[in-house]
């Protein structure tokens, strides 16, 4: 029986090694963070418009093929209007936070294109360069910035531009996204910094609230960065997911006789009111 178990174990290990050889990226969990892609405002017609659209499509394909969560901007815009109306939220209070609030994304990829068209005697040629920045919507921090270019020929000018733009978009993300994955890994290991704003509550209760979270094993560190005007702002380095941290916040507040109600959330920043 023992020999049979060892044989089965060996077979399973061999199957696992073969599976990993065929699918080397399968074990890599795609990040749960949501991404929004925004192209820089450029010409609305001509070569750049074709390049922007083709680059966007190729970058979208790359992200979805690799398991990233990409926010659909049109749907998010409609939902944000409803949330702003029902929750009395002003989306323009903070430009960086407004991006996450409006489009429900923790990170955004801002990109622009530069297109050069050549018309040789045989065929049509184009070169497109895509430059992109990946930005943390909560802190407005630039996580990574990369660029790449790609040239191609086609039967028509538009065909050449589209091929070159798709190639440049894909090459840009091949450089950009590994740095993003590295950023997320480092954040998960050391703890992610989140900002919590609490409106209302006495100073004494806030001090006890902060002391309670300091003793929480899920919190690596906490400090109050702003107080006054009826609100308290804390920076928390959290070792757990945001939804789990929310429960810890509610628990710590309840211990001080406070009831928290979340009124705004975007990226790694949330705003609460006390009742």
Secondary structure by P-SEA (a helix, b strand, c coil): caaaaaaaaaaaaaaaaaaaaaccccccccccbbbbbbbcccccccaaaaaaaaaaaaaaaaaaaabbbbbcaaaaaaaaaaaaaaacccccccaaaaaaaaccccbbbbbbbbbbbbbcccbbbbbbbbbbbbbcccccccccccccccccccccaaaaaaaaaaaaaaaaaaacaaaaaaaaaaaaaabbbbbbbbccccaaaaaaaaaaaaacccccccccccccccbbbbbbbccccaaaaaaaaaaaaaaacbbbbbccccccbbbbbcc
